[in-house]
Amino acid sequence: MENIIKSKRTQLKLSQEDLAKKCNVSRQTINAIENNKYDPTLSLAFSLAKELAVTVDELFNHGD
C-alpha cells in the first residue's frame, strides 16, 4: 500500500522522530511505513492522518 507520509511530513517540516513521538511509535516504524515495508494498524493510520492534517484515504493509496 503506497502512501504520501514522507511528502506530507517534510512539507510540515517534521522529522521521522518528531512524527514517531506524536504517534507513540518508534522512528523505525515511521521509516518502515514510508518505505512500504510495513502497513500500520488502523489506529496508527488515523494517528498519522491526524498529525499530518489529512484523511486516511488521502494518506494511503490503495492502488484503486
All heavy atoms as TSV, in Angstrom:
chain	resi	resn	atom	element	x	y	z
A	1	MET	N	N	0.854	-1.180	0.000
A	1	MET	CA	C	0.000	0.000	0.000
A	1	MET	C	C	0.897	1.239	0.000
A	1	MET	O	O	1.663	1.433	0.927
A	1	MET	CB	C	-0.885	-0.056	1.250
A	1	MET	CG	C	-1.730	1.137	1.449
A	1	MET	SD	S	-2.966	1.057	2.757
A	1	MET	CE	C	-2.487	-0.267	3.799
A	2	GLU	N	N	0.819	2.030	-1.052
A	2	GLU	CA	C	1.653	3.223	-1.136
A	2	GLU	C	C	1.052	4.352	-0.307
A	2	GLU	O	O	-0.138	4.367	-0.042
A	2	GLU	CB	C	1.821	3.652	-2.584
A	2	GLU	CG	C	2.613	2.631	-3.378
A	2	GLU	CD	C	3.022	3.142	-4.732
A	2	GLU	OE1	O	2.929	4.350	-4.974
A	2	GLU	OE2	O	3.433	2.300	-5.535
A	3	ASN	N	N	1.922	5.273	0.119
A	3	ASN	CA	C	1.445	6.380	0.947
A	3	ASN	C	C	2.221	7.652	0.648
A	3	ASN	O	O	3.253	7.618	-0.016
A	3	ASN	CB	C	1.563	6.010	2.428
A	3	ASN	CG	C	3.000	5.822	2.868
A	3	ASN	OD1	O	3.753	6.773	2.978
A	3	ASN	ND2	N	3.388	4.572	3.124
A	4	ILE	N	N	1.681	8.767	1.156
A	4	ILE	CA	C	2.315	10.069	0.957
A	4	ILE	C	C	2.833	10.627	2.282
A	4	ILE	O	O	2.969	11.836	2.440
A	4	ILE	CB	C	1.341	11.066	0.286
A	4	ILE	CG1	C	0.086	11.254	1.138
A	4	ILE	CG2	C	1.003	10.636	-1.129
A	4	ILE	CD1	C	-0.752	12.463	0.747
A	5	ILE	N	N	3.124	9.730	3.218
A	5	ILE	CA	C	3.550	10.169	4.555
A	5	ILE	C	C	4.816	11.012	4.486
A	5	ILE	O	O	4.881	12.090	5.074
A	5	ILE	CB	C	3.738	8.975	5.498
A	5	ILE	CG1	C	2.377	8.332	5.758
A	5	ILE	CG2	C	4.381	9.410	6.813
A	5	ILE	CD1	C	2.433	7.019	6.487
A	6	LYS	N	N	5.820	10.538	3.756
A	6	LYS	CA	C	7.085	11.283	3.704
A	6	LYS	C	C	6.893	12.686	3.147
A	6	LYS	O	O	7.401	13.659	3.701
A	6	LYS	CB	C	8.130	10.521	2.894
A	6	LYS	CG	C	9.479	11.203	2.911
A	6	LYS	CD	C	10.535	10.394	2.216
A	6	LYS	CE	C	11.886	11.076	2.354
A	6	LYS	NZ	N	12.944	10.271	1.762
A	7	SER	N	N	6.151	12.803	2.047
A	7	SER	CA	C	5.974	14.136	1.462
A	7	SER	C	C	5.186	15.062	2.390
A	7	SER	O	O	5.524	16.236	2.524
A	7	SER	CB	C	5.334	14.058	0.072
A	7	SER	OG	O	4.034	13.542	0.145
A	8	LYS	N	N	4.153	14.546	3.041
A	8	LYS	CA	C	3.384	15.375	3.981
A	8	LYS	C	C	4.237	15.744	5.189
A	8	LYS	O	O	4.193	16.876	5.671
A	8	LYS	CB	C	2.123	14.638	4.456
A	8	LYS	CG	C	1.046	14.565	3.408
A	8	LYS	CD	C	0.770	15.914	2.821
A	8	LYS	CE	C	-0.625	16.389	3.006
A	8	LYS	NZ	N	-0.835	17.721	2.445
A	9	ARG	N	N	5.026	14.786	5.673
A	9	ARG	CA	C	5.881	15.023	6.846
A	9	ARG	C	C	6.915	16.106	6.544
A	9	ARG	O	O	7.095	17.030	7.344
A	9	ARG	CB	C	6.563	13.706	7.242
A	9	ARG	CG	C	7.513	13.834	8.398
A	9	ARG	CD	C	8.115	12.504	8.780
A	9	ARG	NE	N	8.866	11.858	7.721
A	9	ARG	CZ	C	10.075	12.247	7.297
A	9	ARG	NH1	N	10.666	13.299	7.819
A	9	ARG	NH2	N	10.696	11.573	6.346
A	10	THR	N	N	7.565	16.017	5.382
A	10	THR	CA	C	8.577	17.018	5.044
A	10	THR	C	C	7.937	18.382	4.766
A	10	THR	O	O	8.514	19.412	5.102
A	10	THR	CB	C	9.453	16.568	3.849
A	10	THR	OG1	O	8.620	16.244	2.750
A	10	THR	CG2	C	10.295	15.365	4.211
A	11	GLN	N	N	6.743	18.362	4.192
A	11	GLN	CA	C	6.007	19.606	3.956
A	11	GLN	C	C	5.746	20.332	5.274
A	11	GLN	O	O	5.797	21.558	5.339
A	11	GLN	CB	C	4.686	19.248	3.278
A	11	GLN	CG	C	3.925	20.375	2.666
A	11	GLN	CD	C	2.689	19.843	1.941
A	11	GLN	OE1	O	1.902	19.089	2.511
A	11	GLN	NE2	N	2.529	20.231	0.686
A	12	LEU	N	N	5.481	19.561	6.334
A	12	LEU	CA	C	5.219	20.145	7.655
A	12	LEU	C	C	6.495	20.332	8.475
A	12	LEU	O	O	6.449	20.687	9.645
A	12	LEU	CB	C	4.235	19.244	8.428
A	12	LEU	CG	C	2.830	19.155	7.834
A	12	LEU	CD1	C	2.022	18.072	8.539
A	12	LEU	CD2	C	2.119	20.495	7.925
A	13	LYS	N	N	7.645	20.044	7.838
A	13	LYS	CA	C	8.953	20.189	8.481
A	13	LYS	C	C	9.081	19.344	9.752
A	13	LYS	O	O	9.645	19.773	10.753
A	13	LYS	CB	C	9.262	21.662	8.768
A	13	LYS	CG	C	9.379	22.494	7.499
A	13	LYS	CD	C	9.701	23.929	7.803
A	13	LYS	CE	C	9.987	24.772	6.597
A	13	LYS	NZ	N	9.104	24.703	5.477
A	14	LEU	N	N	8.550	18.124	9.679
A	14	LEU	CA	C	8.666	17.179	10.787
A	14	LEU	C	C	9.700	16.118	10.431
A	14	LEU	O	O	9.743	15.651	9.297
A	14	LEU	CB	C	7.327	16.459	11.031
A	14	LEU	CG	C	6.171	17.262	11.589
A	14	LEU	CD1	C	4.892	16.432	11.528
A	14	LEU	CD2	C	6.456	17.677	13.019
A	15	SER	N	N	10.520	15.750	11.407
A	15	SER	CA	C	11.434	14.626	11.191
A	15	SER	C	C	10.669	13.329	11.446
A	15	SER	O	O	9.563	13.342	12.001
A	15	SER	CB	C	12.618	14.722	12.156
A	15	SER	OG	O	12.185	14.498	13.485
A	16	GLN	N	N	11.269	12.216	11.054
A	16	GLN	CA	C	10.653	10.923	11.359
A	16	GLN	C	C	10.494	10.788	12.873
A	16	GLN	O	O	9.487	10.295	13.360
A	16	GLN	CB	C	11.493	9.770	10.809
A	16	GLN	CG	C	11.413	9.627	9.318
A	16	GLN	CD	C	12.199	8.437	8.802
A	16	GLN	OE1	O	13.086	7.916	9.470
A	16	GLN	NE2	N	11.875	8.012	7.592
A	17	GLU	N	N	11.505	11.240	13.604
A	17	GLU	CA	C	11.473	11.160	15.072
A	17	GLU	C	C	10.320	11.994	15.642
A	17	GLU	O	O	9.613	11.546	16.539
A	17	GLU	CB	C	12.813	11.645	15.633
A	17	GLU	CG	C	12.966	11.478	17.128
A	17	GLU	CD	C	13.075	10.029	17.579
A	17	GLU	OE1	O	13.606	9.197	16.835
A	17	GLU	OE2	O	12.616	9.732	18.700
A	18	ASP	N	N	10.131	13.202	15.115
A	18	ASP	CA	C	9.033	14.070	15.575
A	18	ASP	C	C	7.682	13.386	15.377
A	18	ASP	O	O	6.852	13.353	16.283
A	18	ASP	CB	C	9.002	15.397	14.793
A	18	ASP	CG	C	10.200	16.290	15.056
A	18	ASP	OD1	O	10.810	16.186	16.137
A	18	ASP	OD2	O	10.533	17.090	14.154
A	19	LEU	N	N	7.465	12.859	14.184
A	19	LEU	CA	C	6.198	12.213	13.875
A	19	LEU	C	C	6.013	10.958	14.729
A	19	LEU	O	O	4.917	10.701	15.227
A	19	LEU	CB	C	6.123	11.870	12.385
A	19	LEU	CG	C	4.814	11.273	11.890
A	19	LEU	CD1	C	3.617	12.177	12.213
A	19	LEU	CD2	C	4.885	10.984	10.398
A	20	ALA	N	N	7.084	10.216	14.913
A	20	ALA	CA	C	7.027	9.000	15.730
A	20	ALA	C	C	6.588	9.330	17.158
A	20	ALA	O	O	5.722	8.652	17.723
A	20	ALA	CB	C	8.383	8.304	15.740
A	21	LYS	N	N	7.174	10.376	17.734
A	21	LYS	CA	C	6.817	10.768	19.106
A	21	LYS	C	C	5.350	11.170	19.197
A	21	LYS	O	O	4.664	10.803	20.144
A	21	LYS	CB	C	7.708	11.917	19.586
A	21	LYS	CG	C	9.101	11.466	19.957
A	21	LYS	CD	C	9.964	12.614	20.433
A	21	LYS	CE	C	11.368	12.128	20.744
A	21	LYS	NZ	N	12.275	13.231	21.062
A	22	LYS	N	N	4.871	11.918	18.216
A	22	LYS	CA	C	3.473	12.356	18.215
A	22	LYS	C	C	2.506	11.173	18.118
A	22	LYS	O	O	1.392	11.236	18.613
A	22	LYS	CB	C	3.211	13.327	17.056
A	22	LYS	CG	C	3.859	14.688	17.237
A	22	LYS	CD	C	3.644	15.539	15.994
A	22	LYS	CE	C	4.253	16.908	16.119
A	22	LYS	NZ	N	3.460	17.825	16.902
A	23	CYS	N	N	2.954	10.101	17.456
A	23	CYS	CA	C	2.099	8.929	17.250
A	23	CYS	C	C	2.426	7.775	18.202
A	23	CYS	O	O	1.856	6.685	18.067
A	23	CYS	CB	C	2.220	8.462	15.801
A	23	CYS	SG	S	1.567	9.661	14.626
A	24	ASN	N	N	3.348	8.009	19.118
A	24	ASN	CA	C	3.744	6.997	20.108
A	24	ASN	C	C	4.256	5.703	19.490
A	24	ASN	O	O	3.884	4.604	19.900
A	24	ASN	CB	C	2.588	6.697	21.074
A	24	ASN	CG	C	2.221	7.898	21.904
A	24	ASN	OD1	O	3.086	8.560	22.468
A	24	ASN	ND2	N	0.942	8.214	21.952
A	25	VAL	N	N	5.099	5.851	18.470
A	25	VAL	CA	C	5.759	4.693	17.853
A	25	VAL	C	C	7.242	5.034	17.690
A	25	VAL	O	O	7.659	6.157	17.954
A	25	VAL	CB	C	5.148	4.321	16.472
A	25	VAL	CG1	C	3.712	3.859	16.617
A	25	VAL	CG2	C	5.249	5.472	15.486
A	26	SER	N	N	8.029	4.068	17.248
A	26	SER	CA	C	9.459	4.317	17.049
A	26	SER	C	C	9.709	4.992	15.701
A	26	SER	O	O	8.881	4.908	14.781
A	26	SER	CB	C	10.237	3.003	17.114
A	26	SER	OG	O	9.951	2.210	15.980
A	27	ARG	N	N	10.856	5.637	15.587
A	27	ARG	CA	C	11.250	6.240	14.316
A	27	ARG	C	C	11.355	5.165	13.238
A	27	ARG	O	O	11.010	5.382	12.076
A	27	ARG	CB	C	12.598	6.973	14.472
A	27	ARG	CG	C	13.009	7.700	13.202
A	27	ARG	CD	C	14.496	7.977	13.113
A	27	ARG	NE	N	15.314	6.778	13.180
A	27	ARG	CZ	C	15.507	5.923	12.156
A	27	ARG	NH1	N	14.933	6.121	10.996
A	27	ARG	NH2	N	16.277	4.871	12.309
A	28	GLN	N	N	11.817	3.980	13.637
A	28	GLN	CA	C	11.949	2.874	12.689
A	28	GLN	C	C	10.598	2.473	12.105
A	28	GLN	O	O	10.513	2.092	10.933
A	28	GLN	CB	C	12.612	1.667	13.360
A	28	GLN	CG	C	14.081	1.879	13.663
A	28	GLN	CD	C	14.357	2.546	15.009
A	28	GLN	OE1	O	13.458	3.079	15.659
A	28	GLN	NE2	N	15.611	2.537	15.431
A	29	THR	N	N	9.540	2.573	12.910
A	29	THR	CA	C	8.195	2.261	12.431
A	29	THR	C	C	7.786	3.247	11.342
A	29	THR	O	O	7.279	2.844	10.288
A	29	THR	CB	C	7.175	2.273	13.581
A	29	THR	OG1	O	7.542	1.271	14.524
A	29	THR	CG2	C	5.761	2.024	13.089
A	30	ILE	N	N	8.033	4.532	11.581
A	30	ILE	CA	C	7.708	5.559	10.579
A	30	ILE	C	C	8.503	5.298	9.304
A	30	ILE	O	O	7.957	5.334	8.195
A	30	ILE	CB	C	7.996	6.980	11.116
A	30	ILE	CG1	C	7.159	7.281	12.362
A	30	ILE	CG2	C	7.768	8.040	10.014
A	30	ILE	CD1	C	5.661	7.263	12.163
A	31	ASN	N	N	9.781	4.984	9.445
A	31	ASN	CA	C	10.627	4.697	8.296
A	31	ASN	C	C	10.088	3.509	7.498
A	31	ASN	O	O	10.007	3.560	6.270
A	31	ASN	CB	C	12.059	4.438	8.758
A	31	ASN	CG	C	12.993	4.203	7.594
A	31	ASN	OD1	O	13.167	3.073	7.156
A	31	ASN	ND2	N	13.591	5.270	7.097
A	32	ALA	N	N	9.715	2.448	8.193
A	32	ALA	CA	C	9.202	1.245	7.523
A	32	ALA	C	C	7.898	1.530	6.782
A	32	ALA	O	O	7.698	1.056	5.661
A	32	ALA	CB	C	9.006	0.124	8.541
A	33	ILE	N	N	7.027	2.333	7.388
A	33	ILE	CA	C	5.759	2.677	6.735
A	33	ILE	C	C	6.023	3.529	5.494
A	33	ILE	O	O	5.454	3.285	4.428
A	33	ILE	CB	C	4.807	3.417	7.707
A	33	ILE	CG1	C	4.411	2.494	8.862
A	33	ILE	CG2	C	3.565	3.914	6.976
A	33	ILE	CD1	C	3.726	3.209	10.026
A	34	GLU	N	N	6.908	4.533	5.623
A	34	GLU	CA	C	7.228	5.400	4.482
A	34	GLU	C	C	7.811	4.600	3.320
A	34	GLU	O	O	7.600	4.948	2.157
A	34	GLU	CB	C	8.238	6.478	4.902
A	34	GLU	CG	C	7.636	7.580	5.716
A	34	GLU	CD	C	8.607	8.697	6.047
A	34	GLU	OE1	O	9.807	8.604	5.707
A	34	GLU	OE2	O	8.161	9.678	6.660
A	35	ASN	N	N	8.542	3.551	3.620
A	35	ASN	CA	C	9.192	2.745	2.588
A	35	ASN	C	C	8.374	1.525	2.174
A	35	ASN	O	O	8.892	0.612	1.538
A	35	ASN	CB	C	10.592	2.338	3.049
A	35	ASN	CG	C	11.524	3.536	3.078
A	35	ASN	OD1	O	11.792	4.140	2.049
A	35	ASN	ND2	N	11.985	3.904	4.256
A	36	ASN	N	N	7.103	1.539	2.558
A	36	ASN	CA	C	6.165	0.478	2.189
A	36	ASN	C	C	6.624	-0.919	2.620
A	36	ASN	O	O	6.354	-1.905	1.952
A	36	ASN	CB	C	5.880	0.503	0.680
A	36	ASN	CG	C	5.265	1.816	0.265
A	36	ASN	OD1	O	4.298	2.281	0.861
A	36	ASN	ND2	N	5.834	2.442	-0.742
A	37	LYS	N	N	7.322	-0.971	3.759
A	37	LYS	CA	C	7.775	-2.252	4.303
A	37	LYS	C	C	6.834	-2.741	5.407
A	37	LYS	O	O	6.947	-3.858	5.876
A	37	LYS	CB	C	9.185	-2.117	4.903
A	37	LYS	CG	C	10.209	-1.564	3.956
A	37	LYS	CD	C	10.952	-2.674	3.271
A	37	LYS	CE	C	12.140	-2.148	2.511
A	37	LYS	NZ	N	12.018	-2.344	1.081
A	38	TYR	N	N	5.931	-1.849	5.845
A	38	TYR	CA	C	5.052	-2.162	6.966
A	38	TYR	C	C	3.742	-1.413	6.788
A	38	TYR	O	O	3.751	-0.218	6.498
A	38	TYR	CB	C	5.752	-1.742	8.275
A	38	TYR	CG	C	4.913	-1.865	9.519
A	38	TYR	CD1	C	4.656	-3.098	10.091
A	38	TYR	CD2	C	4.375	-0.731	10.139
A	38	TYR	CE1	C	3.886	-3.214	11.241
A	38	TYR	CE2	C	3.610	-0.835	11.288
A	38	TYR	CZ	C	3.373	-2.078	11.828
A	38	TYR	OH	O	2.609	-2.190	12.964
A	39	ASP	N	N	2.632	-2.123	6.948
A	39	ASP	CA	C	1.321	-1.480	6.915
A	39	ASP	C	C	0.900	-1.173	8.345
A	39	ASP	O	O	0.875	-2.074	9.183
A	39	ASP	CB	C	0.277	-2.397	6.265
A	39	ASP	CG	C	0.468	-2.503	4.755
A	39	ASP	OD1	O	1.072	-1.590	4.165
A	39	ASP	OD2	O	-0.005	-3.495	4.181
A	40	PRO	N	N	0.582	0.094	8.635
A	40	PRO	CA	C	0.222	0.456	10.005
A	40	PRO	C	C	-1.131	-0.121	10.417
A	40	PRO	O	O	-1.962	-0.447	9.568
A	40	PRO	CB	C	0.147	1.983	9.955
A	40	PRO	CG	C	-0.215	2.278	8.544
A	40	PRO	CD	C	0.480	1.219	7.723
A	41	THR	N	N	-1.309	-0.230	11.723
A	41	THR	CA	C	-2.617	-0.614	12.247
A	41	THR	C	C	-3.598	0.498	11.910
A	41	THR	O	O	-3.195	1.626	11.594
A	41	THR	CB	C	-2.576	-0.794	13.775
A	41	THR	OG1	O	-2.244	0.471	14.364
A	41	THR	CG2	C	-1.578	-1.861	14.197
A	42	LEU	N	N	-4.870	0.204	12.012
A	42	LEU	CA	C	-5.884	1.213	11.732
A	42	LEU	C	C	-5.747	2.408	12.676
A	42	LEU	O	O	-5.816	3.563	12.241
A	42	LEU	CB	C	-7.276	0.586	11.847
A	42	LEU	CG	C	-8.426	1.363	11.237
A	42	LEU	CD1	C	-8.157	1.731	9.785
A	42	LEU	CD2	C	-9.709	0.569	11.351
A	43	SER	N	N	-5.511	2.137	13.949
A	43	SER	CA	C	-5.379	3.241	14.909
A	43	SER	C	C	-4.155	4.100	14.600
A	43	SER	O	O	-4.207	5.329	14.704
A	43	SER	CB	C	-5.353	2.733	16.356
A	43	SER	OG	O	-4.247	1.915	16.584
A	44	LEU	N	N	-3.050	3.477	14.193
A	44	LEU	CA	C	-1.857	4.248	13.820
A	44	LEU	C	C	-2.115	5.039	12.546
A	44	LEU	O	O	-1.697	6.193	12.429
A	44	LEU	CB	C	-0.644	3.330	13.666
A	44	LEU	CG	C	0.664	4.011	13.235
A	44	LEU	CD1	C	1.002	5.217	14.109
A	44	LEU	CD2	C	1.797	3.001	13.224
A	45	ALA	N	N	-2.822	4.460	11.596
A	45	ALA	CA	C	-3.155	5.173	10.360
A	45	ALA	C	C	-3.955	6.436	10.675
A	45	ALA	O	O	-3.696	7.508	10.110
A	45	ALA	CB	C	-3.935	4.265	9.414
A	46	PHE	N	N	-4.916	6.329	11.591
A	46	PHE	CA	C	-5.703	7.506	11.983
A	46	PHE	C	C	-4.838	8.533	12.697
A	46	PHE	O	O	-4.984	9.736	12.497
A	46	PHE	CB	C	-6.900	7.096	12.841
A	46	PHE	CG	C	-8.085	6.657	12.024
A	46	PHE	CD1	C	-8.389	5.316	11.882
A	46	PHE	CD2	C	-8.893	7.589	11.373
A	46	PHE	CE1	C	-9.472	4.897	11.113
A	46	PHE	CE2	C	-9.980	7.190	10.600
A	46	PHE	CZ	C	-10.269	5.842	10.471
A	47	SER	N	N	-3.917	8.070	13.534
A	47	SER	CA	C	-2.992	8.968	14.231
A	47	SER	C	C	-2.116	9.723	13.239
A	47	SER	O	O	-1.930	10.936	13.351
A	47	SER	CB	C	-2.075	8.158	15.155
A	47	SER	OG	O	-2.402	8.333	16.475
A	48	LEU	N	N	-1.562	8.988	12.291
A	48	LEU	CA	C	-0.716	9.614	11.268
A	48	LEU	C	C	-1.502	10.647	10.475
A	48	LEU	O	O	-1.021	11.763	10.253
A	48	LEU	CB	C	-0.161	8.539	10.326
A	48	LEU	CG	C	0.896	7.608	10.903
A	48	LEU	CD1	C	1.081	6.391	10.009
A	48	LEU	CD2	C	2.212	8.344	11.102
A	49	ALA	N	N	-2.696	10.293	10.061
A	49	ALA	CA	C	-3.536	11.215	9.293
A	49	ALA	C	C	-3.824	12.480	10.097
A	49	ALA	O	O	-3.738	13.594	9.567
A	49	ALA	CB	C	-4.829	10.526	8.881
A	50	LYS	N	N	-4.138	12.302	11.372
A	50	LYS	CA	C	-4.434	13.458	12.228
A	50	LYS	C	C	-3.221	14.372	12.343
A	50	LYS	O	O	-3.331	15.589	12.176
A	50	LYS	CB	C	-4.857	12.974	13.618
A	50	LYS	CG	C	-5.147	14.089	14.582
A	50	LYS	CD	C	-5.519	13.558	15.952
A	50	LYS	CE	C	-5.640	14.706	16.923
A	50	LYS	NZ	N	-5.048	14.423	18.214
A	51	GLU	N	N	-2.055	13.803	12.614
A	51	GLU	CA	C	-0.838	14.606	12.781
A	51	GLU	C	C	-0.410	15.279	11.480
A	51	GLU	O	O	0.194	16.348	11.501
A	51	GLU	CB	C	0.307	13.747	13.323
A	51	GLU	CG	C	0.079	13.223	14.733
A	51	GLU	CD	C	-0.129	14.314	15.771
A	51	GLU	OE1	O	0.377	15.453	15.597
A	51	GLU	OE2	O	-0.812	14.042	16.778
A	52	LEU	N	N	-0.732	14.662	10.353
A	52	LEU	CA	C	-0.341	15.224	9.056
A	52	LEU	C	C	-1.463	16.034	8.407
A	52	LEU	O	O	-1.329	16.506	7.281
A	52	LEU	CB	C	0.122	14.097	8.122
A	52	LEU	CG	C	1.366	13.338	8.614
A	52	LEU	CD1	C	1.619	12.115	7.750
A	52	LEU	CD2	C	2.587	14.236	8.653
A	53	ALA	N	N	-2.566	16.196	9.130
A	53	ALA	CA	C	-3.694	17.035	8.699
A	53	ALA	C	C	-4.294	16.613	7.358
A	53	ALA	O	O	-4.570	17.439	6.486
A	53	ALA	CB	C	-3.288	18.511	8.674
A	54	VAL	N	N	-4.457	15.312	7.187
A	54	VAL	CA	C	-5.109	14.765	6.001
A	54	VAL	C	C	-6.034	13.630	6.432
A	54	VAL	O	O	-5.991	13.204	7.586
A	54	VAL	CB	C	-4.091	14.219	4.962
A	54	VAL	CG1	C	-3.256	15.324	4.369
A	54	VAL	CG2	C	-3.210	13.143	5.565
A	55	THR	N	N	-6.838	13.130	5.513
A	55	THR	CA	C	-7.664	11.971	5.837
A	55	THR	C	C	-6.843	10.699	5.615
A	55	THR	O	O	-5.822	10.718	4.910
A	55	THR	CB	C	-8.925	11.904	4.938
A	55	THR	OG1	O	-8.500	11.652	3.601
A	55	THR	CG2	C	-9.745	13.186	5.019
A	56	VAL	N	N	-7.293	9.612	6.192
A	56	VAL	CA	C	-6.623	8.326	5.994
A	56	VAL	C	C	-6.626	7.968	4.507
A	56	VAL	O	O	-5.625	7.495	3.976
A	56	VAL	CB	C	-7.278	7.212	6.852
A	56	VAL	CG1	C	-6.715	5.844	6.500
A	56	VAL	CG2	C	-7.080	7.502	8.337
A	57	ASP	N	N	-7.754	8.229	3.834
A	57	ASP	CA	C	-7.845	7.936	2.400
A	57	ASP	C	C	-6.816	8.720	1.589
A	57	ASP	O	O	-6.247	8.200	0.632
A	57	ASP	CB	C	-9.245	8.242	1.863
A	57	ASP	CG	C	-10.248	7.159	2.211
A	57	ASP	OD1	O	-9.826	6.047	2.597
A	57	ASP	OD2	O	-11.454	7.419	2.092
A	58	GLU	N	N	-6.583	9.983	1.964
A	58	GLU	CA	C	-5.596	10.788	1.253
A	58	GLU	C	C	-4.185	10.258	1.489
A	58	GLU	O	O	-3.338	10.305	0.612
A	58	GLU	CB	C	-5.647	12.247	1.722
A	58	GLU	CG	C	-6.860	13.018	1.249
A	58	GLU	CD	C	-6.925	14.393	1.869
A	58	GLU	OE1	O	-7.075	14.498	3.102
A	58	GLU	OE2	O	-6.818	15.372	1.102
A	59	LEU	N	N	-3.943	9.782	2.707
A	59	LEU	CA	C	-2.604	9.346	3.116
A	59	LEU	C	C	-2.172	8.067	2.426
A	59	LEU	O	O	-1.013	7.901	2.067
A	59	LEU	CB	C	-2.594	9.151	4.631
A	59	LEU	CG	C	-1.282	9.302	5.369
A	59	LEU	CD1	C	-0.612	10.610	5.045
A	59	LEU	CD2	C	-1.513	9.175	6.858
A	60	PHE	N	N	-3.126	7.162	2.227
A	60	PHE	CA	C	-2.785	5.851	1.664
A	60	PHE	C	C	-3.491	5.627	0.330
A	60	PHE	O	O	-4.703	5.757	0.221
A	60	PHE	CB	C	-3.190	4.738	2.641
A	60	PHE	CG	C	-2.427	4.799	3.922
A	60	PHE	CD1	C	-2.942	5.456	5.022
A	60	PHE	CD2	C	-1.163	4.230	4.030
A	60	PHE	CE1	C	-2.230	5.535	6.208
A	60	PHE	CE2	C	-0.437	4.304	5.198
A	60	PHE	CZ	C	-0.976	4.954	6.297
A	61	ASN	N	N	-2.703	5.268	-0.672
A	61	ASN	CA	C	-3.238	4.955	-1.988
A	61	ASN	C	C	-3.355	3.440	-2.094
A	61	ASN	O	O	-2.357	2.737	-2.050
A	61	ASN	CB	C	-2.294	5.497	-3.061
A	61	ASN	CG	C	-2.693	5.090	-4.452
A	61	ASN	OD1	O	-3.735	4.467	-4.647
A	61	ASN	ND2	N	-1.880	5.423	-5.421
A	62	HIS	N	N	-4.562	2.958	-2.229
A	62	HIS	CA	C	-4.794	1.516	-2.257
A	62	HIS	C	C	-4.635	0.931	-3.656
A	62	HIS	O	O	-4.925	-0.237	-3.869
A	62	HIS	CB	C	-6.206	1.203	-1.723
A	62	HIS	CG	C	-6.419	1.740	-0.352
A	62	HIS	ND1	N	-5.957	1.090	0.763
A	62	HIS	CD2	C	-7.014	2.861	0.092
A	62	HIS	CE1	C	-6.288	1.813	1.835
A	62	HIS	NE2	N	-6.916	2.885	1.447
A	63	GLY	N	N	-4.186	1.726	-4.589
A	63	GLY	CA	C	-3.987	1.250	-5.954
A	63	GLY	C	C	-5.287	1.060	-6.733
A	63	GLY	O	O	-5.327	0.378	-7.719
A	64	ASP	N	N	-6.361	1.693	-6.266
A	64	ASP	CA	C	-7.670	1.573	-6.936
A	64	ASP	C	C	-7.729	2.475	-8.147
A	64	ASP	O	O	-7.192	3.509	-8.205
A	64	ASP	CB	C	-8.810	1.958	-5.986
A	64	ASP	CG	C	-8.889	1.013	-4.791
A	64	ASP	OD1	O	-8.287	-0.062	-4.868
A	64	ASP	OD2	O	-9.565	1.367	-3.817
